[in-house]
Amino acid sequence: MKARAIAGELMLRVKPVLALLFVCLVIYAFCTMVVGPITVALSQATTEYMTATTYPVANQDITNSTAQWKELEMLLEQRIENIETELPNYDEYRFDIDPMEHDPFELMSYLAATHLEFTHLIRPA
């Protein structure tokens, strides 16, 4: 009988602690269920943004490609300047050509988006 009284008294003392523990557990579960997916969605959005705005190409490949494109532009300009000697016997030559230039960042963005990974051009010999 005495053990039963001690157990009852102990239960009255422990009951508020258990209730507080239960409330804390419910709040934790609620926060985990509500905030967890939001955190995952935000981290995925951040990852997608970083991937979309980052070149998956090495800096050296960008530098090499830019140099090679400039060289190709220069060769094309030289060919256009010398077209009359290259292709003689024409009565007239008409050119309606914009300046030869490119934006290396725009070009690398396009190449990186369409080919995902690439290395700089290797011009055939």
C-alpha positions, 0 to 999 in steps of 0.5 A, spaced: 500 500 500 505 504 501 509 503 494 502 504 491 502 511 495 509 513 493 508 511 485 502 515 485 505 521 488 511 520 484 506 520 478 503 527 480 510 530 480 513 527 474 506 528 470 508 536 468 515 534 466 512 529 461 507 534 459 512 539 457 516 534 454 510 531 450 509 539 448 516 540 446 516 533 442 509 536 438 512 542 437 519 539 434 515 535 430 510 540 427 516 545 425 520 539 422 514 537 418 513 545 416 520 548 415 523 542 413 520 541 406 521 549 405 528 549 407 529 543 402 525 547 397 530 553 398 536 549 398 534 546 391 532 553 388 539 556 390 542 550 387 539 551 381 540 558 381 547 557 382 548 552 376 544 556 371 548 562 372 555 559 373 559 556 367 561 549 367 567 550 363 574 551 366 577 559 365 582 556 361 577 553 356 574 560 356 580 564 355 583 559 349 576 559 346 576 567 346 583 567 343 581 562 338 574 566 336 578 572 335 583 569 331 578 566 326 575 573 326 581 576 324 582 571 318 575 572 316 577 579 315 583 578 312 580 574 307 574 579 305 579 584 304 583 580 299 577 577 296 578 580 289 585 577 289 582 570 291 576 570 287 578 574 280 574 575 274 568 578 277 565 585 275 564 587 282 564 585 289 559 588 294 559 587 301 554 589 307 558 586 313 557 588 320 564 589 324 567 582 326 566 582 333 563 577 339 562 578 346 566 572 349 561 572 355 555 571 351 559 566 346 561 562 352 554 562 355 551 559 349 556 554 348 556 552 355 548 552 355 548 548 348 554 543 349 554 543 357 561 541 357 566 543 352 574 545 351 576 550 346 576 549 339 582 545 336 582 548 329 584 542 324 591 543 320 
